[in-house]
Amino acid sequence: MIVNINRAAQTSLSKLAPNLPLRYYRLVSTQWVPLDKTPGVVYQGVHPPGVYYAANVIIEGQPVNQMFSGQFVDGVSKASDYVNTAMRAFNPEPNPGGPVFLNAFFNGKGYLAGGCMGCHGSRQAYGTDWSFLLDRQRVLEPEINPE
């Protein structure tokens, strides 16, 4: 499935903008199910680590984004699997996983998710519906492209 998606996207981009470097972009994995891991260690589960740590490495180049699980601490320079008690702004109350920071919730279960799901799930834990934009500002209406 991923091979077909990549082929279709690369074909379309080559036709629309043959000199665009994005035509070399390749989707390498998808997160189709929330995965859990033991806190404080690298993921070792039944699915490949690329599924757990899925990140857009073209846009999210920092290592903290590529190996993300738990929550961001110290701004966005570090991540921790454990509830950050020192910085209340990064620690929504209550987190039912304490002392582990459960960042994704599905079907009544909390997960220490990684990658895209865990990162955006940390916004879900703050009540912003998986969105960083809604966490930072109020969106009053859709943006309209003036073109």
C-alpha positions in Angstrom: 0.0 0.0 0.0 2.8 2.5 0.9 4.6 1.7 -2.3 1.5 2.6 -4.4 0.9 5.8 -2.4 4.5 6.9 -2.9 4.4 6.1 -6.6 1.2 8.1 -7.1 2.4 11.1 -5.1 5.8 11.1 -6.9 4.1 10.9 -10.3 1.8 13.7 -9.5 4.5 15.9 -8.1 6.8 15.2 -11.1 4.0 16.3 -13.5 3.0 19.4 -11.5 6.5 20.6 -10.5 9.3 18.6 -12.1 12.0 20.6 -10.3 10.5 20.5 -6.9 12.8 18.6 -4.4 9.6 17.3 -2.7 9.2 14.9 -5.6 11.8 12.7 -3.8 9.7 12.6 -0.6 8.9 9.0 0.4 6.4 7.8 3.0 8.2 5.1 4.9 5.7 4.1 7.6 2.2 4.9 8.9 0.8 4.6 12.4 -2.5 2.8 12.1 -2.9 1.6 15.8 -1.8 3.2 19.1 1.2 1.4 20.5 2.5 1.3 24.1 6.0 0.9 25.4 7.8 0.5 28.7 8.8 4.0 30.0 12.4 5.0 30.0 13.6 2.5 27.3 13.5 2.3 23.6 10.4 0.7 22.0 10.6 -3.1 21.7 7.2 -4.4 20.6 5.6 -6.6 18.0 5.5 -3.9 15.3 8.7 -2.5 13.8 10.2 0.6 15.7 9.6 2.6 12.5 5.8 2.3 13.2 6.1 3.3 16.8 8.5 6.2 16.1 6.9 7.3 12.8 7.8 10.9 12.2 8.0 13.1 9.1 11.8 13.3 9.0 11.7 15.8 6.1 10.0 18.4 8.3 10.7 17.1 11.8 14.5 16.8 11.7 15.4 17.1 15.3 16.3 13.8 17.0 13.8 14.6 19.8 11.0 14.5 17.2 12.3 11.4 15.5 12.5 9.3 18.7 9.5 10.9 20.5 7.5 9.4 23.3 5.8 10.8 26.4 5.8 14.6 26.5 8.0 17.6 25.7 10.0 19.1 28.5 12.4 22.1 28.6 10.4 23.7 25.7 10.8 21.2 22.9 14.4 20.2 23.3 13.8 17.0 25.3 11.1 14.4 25.8 10.3 12.4 28.8 8.1 9.3 29.4 7.4 10.5 32.9 5.1 13.2 34.2 7.0 16.5 34.5 6.2 17.7 38.1 8.6 20.7 37.9 6.9 22.4 35.0 3.2 22.6 35.6 2.5 24.1 32.1 3.7 20.8 30.6 1.8 18.6 33.0 -2.0 18.6 32.5 -4.0 17.4 35.5 -4.9 14.7 36.0 -2.8 12.4 33.9 -4.2 8.9 34.8 -0.8 7.3 33.9 1.2 9.1 36.6 4.1 8.8 37.1 4.1 7.8 33.3 2.8 10.5 30.9 0.1 8.8 28.9 -0.2 10.9 25.7 -2.7 9.1 23.6 -6.1 7.7 24.6 -8.2 5.3 22.5 -11.1 3.2 23.4 -10.8 3.9 27.1 -7.1 3.0 27.4 -4.1 5.3 27.8 -0.9 4.8 25.8 2.7 5.9 26.0 2.7 6.4 22.3 5.6 7.5 20.1 6.1 9.4 16.9 3.2 11.3 15.2 0.5 9.7 17.4 2.4 10.4 20.7 3.5 13.9 19.8 0.0 15.1 18.7 -1.5 12.9 21.4 0.2 15.0 23.9 -2.0 17.9 22.7 -5.0 15.6 23.2 -4.0 15.1 26.8 -4.3 18.9 27.1 -7.7 19.0 25.6 -6.9 20.5 22.2 -8.0 17.6 19.9 -4.6 16.6 18.7 -3.8 20.1 17.4 -0.8 22.2 18.2 -2.6 25.2 16.6 -5.5 25.0 18.9 -3.1 24.7 21.9 -1.4 28.0 21.0 -4.2 30.2 20.0 -7.9 30.4 19.4 -9.1 29.6 15.9 -12.2 31.7 15.4 -12.9 30.8 11.8 -11.3 28.9 8.9 -8.6 30.7 7.0 -9.6 31.7 3.5 -7.0 31.6 0.6 -7.4 35.0 -1.1 -6.2 33.6 -4.5 
